[in-house]
Amino acid sequence: MLTVVQVTRMFGGVVAVDDVSLDVLEGEIVGLIGPNGAGKTTLFNLITRLYRPDRGEISFGGESLLRTPPHRVVRRGIARTFQNVELFSSMTVLEHVLVGRHARRGRSARELLTYVGLLPLAHRQAAELPYGTRKRVELARALAAGPRLLLLDEPAVGLDHEEVEELGSLIRNLRDDFELTLLLVEHHMGLVMGVADRVHVLDFGSLIASGTPKEVQSDPKVIEAYLGSTHG
């Protein structure tokens, strides 16, 4: 479904993404991990056309994304959440989901709010809500666009242990209930290894490993770069 081929992106003299090639197959849950500054969010921004690659090709469903403006990426079937929750503080929960439906006609707003457990809060302003709840609003907004591919950027940030377990179940259910493919950037290793079919690992902008969660956890390069000896 998604193919990234030899993509490079530089900011001044800093190589944020360095000749990265990876893929995501239809129906997969794929993890994208690596230390802070490894290039994970930059890669998300390249896929969603917020940035342009200096070199390389990105295609979705067999067709290039490089000439697609950002607002049309959503119409092509790609939606995302953000590492830092991006909501309009004065808008209600329901209004956020209606904004998502403006891009593509997915399920009804009330159906989506029921699915993520937010219907009782439909008329509350986003600014009044705790962080974990605002992240669910952002997820509902992304789902409202009716995506085929959903990019989740650190969805477990700020969640407690019980909420992370609930998130893992939600991610698996999203794939089945919405027939979604998911690409997940996350530092919570228990979550990634518990839900992902495959994992890609970035370090200093380069892809250093790809494979099943078990294969990646036992890869010496990954252990050295990120997971640490306790995960060996």
Helices and strands as residue ranges (DSSP letters): E 2-11, E 14-24, E 29-33, H 40-47, E 55-60, E 63-64, H 70-76, E 78-80, H 93-103, H 109-115, G 119-121, G 126-128, H 131-144, E 149-153, H 161-178, E 181-185, H 189-195, E 198-203, E 206-211, H 213-217, H 220-222, I 223-227, G 229-231
